[in-house]
Amino acid sequence: MSPRASRAVATALALLGLAVEVAAIILLVPASAVPGLGNFGSNGVASLILALTLPSIGWLIASRRPENRIGWMLLAIGFFYALTQFSSMYAVYGLLATPGSLPLADVMAWLSGLVWAPAFTLLILLLLFFPDGRLPSRRWRPVVWIAGAAFIAMVVPNAVALWPYRGPLLLAADRALPAADTAPEVAQLLQTIGALTSLFVVAAGAGALFIRFRHSDGAERQQLKWFASAAIVEVVVLFMMSGITLPPPLDLLVAIIVTPLIPFAVGIAILRYRLYDIDRIISRTVSYAAVSGILAVVFVGSILVSQTVLASFFTGNSVAVAASTLIVAALFQPLRRRVQGVVDRRFNRSRYDAERTVEAFSGRLRDEVALPDVDAAIRAVVAQTVAPTAVGLWMRERGRS
């Protein structure tokens, strides 16, 4: 396929996914009034952001790197994700909000419980194909076959067993299916087996990423760092939010910030826009988190100590809080510099080594008097710290302005 044709196909698929999502949003307004469906909430905001972000990032990658399967996979994931929301809202509107107003609403109710599976399967396969769109080797092909078998187990039995019950019954949170019909129970069991099998695919994908990282260098290592950093942040946030409930609008803010991290990281990694900034981002994140934790401990500890020492002189804790604030303010800059140096040596080693090299070269340069030696030293330092593809040095001749 020519680059122009690839760009046209990618544009068409992205527009299709976005159009389906817009239609789902339009149907959401009247469908949300149906009792028992709950409010939109942070989960709805996260779903909306994903449905808009995935096809957009997929289009950017597929139109510029058509040979990379990741872009096409993101386009497909975005379409099926949007179709899941559209079919659900279509069924709710046509069966519950205004019964009989839309054709094939019962089929959409049946479809809404199935089309999530292609998006889910492609999403977990991203781990195997990232970042170049190819498997690490042919030995990983059985993992793709296992993912296909898990997909069939999650979709086909449910599609057959629930077809006779298509309609409002499938939209209920607690489906009261006839006890005499054992097909839905068998289908549910097979779906559970497929979901558990998918966990093996996820573990294999994580192992593939680890192996790639072990054997990678240069740009590929930075690509893997982008993906791993975004995935770790999302997993940590999801784990924390499973145990605590954030008050609005903080929950919406977290959803808006955290949800698109992985698609954005994939886009940056593959398109290589500011690719090498990841080391700086990681080092700054770790250092400020460490500084914040240390200062929080110092602040609380100093308040307790101040209250104990000053209790006989002052009443209340305002003086203790003020003293603790002054201590934290005085410690911030020295502590930040010390922690930043330690973190840079671990997470941003290239920048740390470059700074040390430049400092050492500055000290040697004062003692150099021969221009050929200066020229050779400058070229060596630039090649070591910046690693350009070519180095050119221009020196102004004496007497010229």
N, C-alpha and C positions, 0 to 999 in steps of 0.2 A: 504494500500500500504506500502510495506517495505521501510525502509530508503534508501536502495540501489536503489530500483525502483524509488522512488521519486527523488533521485539525478539524475538518468538517464533521467527521463522525463523532469526535470527542465533544464538539460544541453541541451537536444534536442530542447526545446522551445527557449532557449536563443540563441543557434546557428542559429536556423531558423530566428529569428528576426534580428540578426546581419547580416546574409547572405542577407536577403531582403534589409536591409539598404545599404550594400555594393553594391548590384546591382543597387540601386537607385543612389548612388554616381557615379558609372561608367556611367550611362545614363545621369547624370547631365551635364557632360562636353560637349557632342555634343548638348544636348537639350538647354543649356544656350545660344547658339548662335542664337536661334530663335528670331526674332525681336518682341518686345512688351512684352516679359516675364520679363524684368527687370533683375537687377543683383542679385547675391546671397545675399549679405548684412548680417547685424547682425541677422535678422530674420532667414535666412537660416542657419547661424552658430548655433543659438539657437535650431533650429529643428534638426540639425545634432547631437548636444550634447545630446539632449533628447533621440533621437532614439538609441544612443549608451549607454546611462547611464541607462535607464529604464530596458532593459533586463539584464544588468549586475548586477544591484542591486537586481532585481527580482530573478536572479539565486542564488545569495548569500543567500537570505532569504529562498527561497523555498528549496534549498539543505540542509540548516542547520536547518530550522524551518518549515518542510513540513506541520505541523498542522496549521500554520498561513496562512490564505487566502491572506494576503497582498502580499506575494511573488508571488503567482500565478496571482494575479490581475496585478502586475507590469509587469510580463512576457506578459500577454495578451495585456496590454496597449502598451508596447513596440512593440509587433508584429503588431498590427493594426496601430500604428503610423508610423512604417516603411512601412507598406503596402500602406498607404495613399501616402507617398512620391514616392514609387516605381511605383504605378499605374499611378500617375500623370506624372512622368518622362517617363515612358514607352509609354504613350499615346502621349506626346509631341514629342518624338523621332519618333514613328511610324506613326504619322499623320501629323506633321509639319516639323520636321527636315529632315527626309528622308521618305516621304510618301510611304506606301506599303512595308516597309522593315521588319516590325514585324507583326505577326499574332495577331488577336483579339485586336488590338490597340483601336478600337472603343469601345469595351466592357470595356477596361481599363479606357477610358475616362469617361464612365458612372460609373464605380466602384469607381473612385477617389473621386467622390462627395458624397459617401456613407460611406466608411469605417472609416471616422473620427469619426462617431457617437458612435461606440462601445468603442473606446478609451476614448472619452469624458465622456460617461456615467460611465464607470468603474472608471475614474479619480475622478469624484465628489462623487462616492460611497465610495472612500477611507476614506472620512471624517467620515462616519458612522462606518466603520470596524476597523479603527485605534484605538489602537495599537495591539490588541490581535487577530484580524481577525474575531471577532464576533460582532454581534449587541449588544448595551448596554442592551437591553431587547427585548422581543417579541413585545412590543408595537411599536417598530420602524419598524416592517415589512411593514406596509402600505407605508412608505417612499420608500422602495425598489420597491414596486409595482408601485408607482407613477413614479419613475425613469424609470422603464420598459415601462410604458405607454408613457412617454415623448420620449423615444428612438424609439418606434414604430411610433409615430407621426412625428419624424424627418426623418425616413428612408423609411418606406413603401410607403407613397404617392409619394415621390420624385423618388423612384425606379420605380414605375409604370408609372408616368407621363413623365419621361425623357428617358425611354427606347427607344421610337421611334426616339429620336433625338441623340442617341449615335453617337459620332464622333467628328470632329473638332469643331462643334458648341458649345459643352459643355466645351471646353477649353478656349473659348473667355471670356474676362472680362465682356463684355456687351452682353449677349445672346439675339439675335434677334429672339425669338421664334414666331411662327405664332400667330397673335392676335385672330384668330378664335378658337384656342385651349385653353380652360380655365383650363385644367387639371394642367399645370405647376403653374398657379397662385394659384389654390386651394392648391396644394402641398406646395407651398411657405408659404401660410398662416398657414397651419398645422405645418410646420417646425418651424415657428415663435412661435406658441403656445407651441410646444414641448420645444423650447429653454427657453421660459419664465417659463414653468413648472419646468425646470431643475434648475432655480434660487431658487425655493422653496426647492428643494432637497439640494442645496448648503447651504441655510440658516438652514435647519434642521440638516445637517451634522455639521455645525459650532456650533449649539446648543447642539448637542450630545457631541462634544469635550469639550464644556464648562461644561456640566453636569459631564462628566467623570473627568474633572480636579477638580471640586468642591468636588467630592467624592473619589478622589484618594490620595495616599500617596506613599512614597518610590520610587521604580523604575518606576511605571506607571506614576507618576507625572513628573519625569524627561523625560520620553519618550514623553509626551505631550508637554513639554517645548521645546524639540528639534524641533518637528513638527511645533508648533506655531511660534517659532522664525524664522524658515526658510520661512514659509508662509508670515509672516509680512514683512520680508525683500523683498521678491519677489513682493508682492503687492505694497509696497512703491516705489520700483524701477520702476515697470511697470507704476504706476500712474505718476511718475516724467517724464519718457520717453515719455508718451503720450502728454505731454505739451512742451517738449523740444527735439531737435534733436542733439544728440552728434556727434561730428566730428569723422571721422575714424582716427586712429584705436581705439579710446576710446570706441566707440559703440561696437566693436568686443570684447574688453577686458571685458566690463560690461556683455555682453552676455555669455562669457566663464565662468565668475565667478558666476553670479547670477543664470543662468539657471539650473544647476544641484543641487542647494541647497536643494530643497525638496526631491528628490530621495536620496541624501546623508544623510539628516536628518532622513528619514524613515529607511534607512539601519542601521545607528548608533543606533537609538532608539530601533529597534527590536533585533538586534544582541547584543546590550548593550556594544558596544566597546567604552570605555571612556565615558560612559553614564553620569556620574556625573560632567563632565567638563562643562556642559551647563551653570550652574550658574556662573562660572568664565568667560565664553565667554560673557554672557549677561552683567555682571557687567563691564568687561573691555570695551566692545563696548559702553555702555551707558556713562561710565566715560570719555572715550577719546572723544566721540562726544560732551559731555558737556564742557570739557576742551577746545576743539577746537573752539566751538562756543563762549565761554567766551573770549578766547584769541583773536579771530578775532574781537570781539567788542572792546576789549581794544586796539588792534593794530590800528584800524581805528580811534577810539576816540583820542588816544594819538597823532596820526598824525595831526588830525585837531587842537588839542590844541597846539601842538608844532609849527605848522605853524602860528597860531595866536600870540603866545607869542614871537617866534623868528623871526617874519617877518621883524622887524626893524633892526636885526643884520645880518641875512643871506639871500641870494637870493636863490631861488630854494627850493625844498623839500627834498634834500638828507640828510640834518641834521635831519629833522623831522623823516624820515624813519629810520635812524640809531638809533635815540633815542627810537623810538617805538620798534624797534627790540630788543634793550637792555632791555627794560622794560618787553617785552613778555618773553624773555629768563630768566630773573630773577624770574618772576612769575610762570614759568611752573612747576617746581618741587613742591613748596609749594601748588600751586593750585591743582595739580594732586593728591597729598596725601590727601588733604582735601576733594576733590570731590570723590576720590576713597573710602574713609571711609564712606561718606554719602551713596554712591551707594551700597557698600557692605552690609550696614545695611538693605537695602531694597531688593536687588536682589540676594545677596549671603550671606544670613543670617547665614547659617550653618557654612561657613568658618569664618565669622566674630565672631560668638559665640565661635567657636573652638579656635580662636586666643586669645580671651579674657579669656577663661577658662584656656588655657595653661599658659598665663601670670600670672593669679592669682595663679595657682598651683606652678609656679616657685617661687613666693614670699613666699608661705607657706612652700615649701620644705626645705628652709634654716633653718627653726625652728624645723623641725621634727628630732627626734633622735632615736625613736623606729622603728625598721625594720618592725614589723607587721603593724604599722600605715602607713609607707611609701608604703608598698606593697598594702594595701587597697586603699590608695589615688591614686597610679599610675593606678591600675586597674579601678578605678572609672573614672578617667580622660580619659583614653584610650577608655573605653566603651562609654563615653559621646561624645567625639570628633570624633572618627573614626568609632564607631559602628561595630566592627568586630564580626564574628560568635563565636570566641573563643579568650581568652586572656591567655597568659602564661608569667610568669616573672621568669627570671633566675638571681640569685645573686651569684657572685663569693665568695667562702669561703675564710676566712682570711688565709693568708699564702700561697695561691696558685697564680701562675703567669698566 
